[in-house]
Amino acid sequence: MNETYNETGAFVVEERGHATSVIFMMVVMACGSFLGLAGNITVATLISTRRKLQSITNIYILHRCLADILAQSMTPVLIASIARDNFPFGYPFCILTSFLIQAGYALSLMFLVILAVDCYLATRGQFHTLQYRWKVLKIGVSVTWSAGVLFIIPVYFFTDFYMTESGKFYCFEGPLFTTNMVVPEFLFMYGLIVTPMIVLWIFVSFVYPSSKEPAVPQPVVEGSGEADDKDDGSPPRSLLLLLSVAITILQMPYWATKFFNEFGLYNFSLHIVFICMFELLYPINPILYIYFRKDLWQRVIGCLPSHPTSILPLENL
């Protein structure tokens, strides 16, 4: 092995080739962060400022965009600390960075799970009305964000902030991204990542093979404060499937390395590749939202300078 860990567990690169790999990783992180933030902010702004876009599906997408923005907001801090091999921003900022990154990721995954549940409900409209789905949305969003706020508690106890003998500082984002996984960290990983992924794919398996068309939206009672659904009443099954496939392929390998590390199967090059894959999901998500949601697509095209395609439906482009 040409890579070691110092007394705090911080990774130390010893060869020029590995240093080049780290530089490549930082470039990917920077590009992924910039494009991800731009895309998610664009989608979130469109939905939050256009009442006609505030369908049930789009509101779930809005909250997932906000969660991804939280997760990506501290990427510049991570890049700076990796480049300097030091975290000079202090303990409070270490806690804040750890909280935003981990809470944002967990919330994003949970909103995708709830979106899959809503799609399942929509395909069974004879049992679940549009009003019922609005109630599920309000409860799901409230509970998920409340749990996200409470996540500050484990972050406070499991995030480590060390100073080495040479005077360098290192911030280890616990409980999910800590270097050395022990029983509590594994429990959080199972509870916040593995279990939601299993639930996600269970509902995807229920929804995608179904030959039933999504329920036709019912008119909303005047003054209820709920926007009319202008779409088919549920997220396109292709969108749900691709979002699920994307998070599984691009981010699950990173979590698998947690198990590899415990059995001495750590590989530096693979670790770099998995981190780059992890970051690529953030710019991909808004692209999928816009492409598969006709209302978002048409709104984005409509915001561009006068263009003949702005009046065309997506399938005619």
PyMOL commands that set and color helices and strands:
alter all, ss='L'
color gray80, all
select helices_A, chain A and resi 16-49+51-53+56-73+75-84+91-122+130-150+152-158+183-207+237-262+268-292+294-303+308-311+314-316
alter helices_A, ss='H'
color red, helices_A
select strands_A, chain A and resi 3-5+11-13+160-163+169-172
alter strands_A, ss='S'
color yellow, strands_A
deselect
rebuild
show_as cartoon
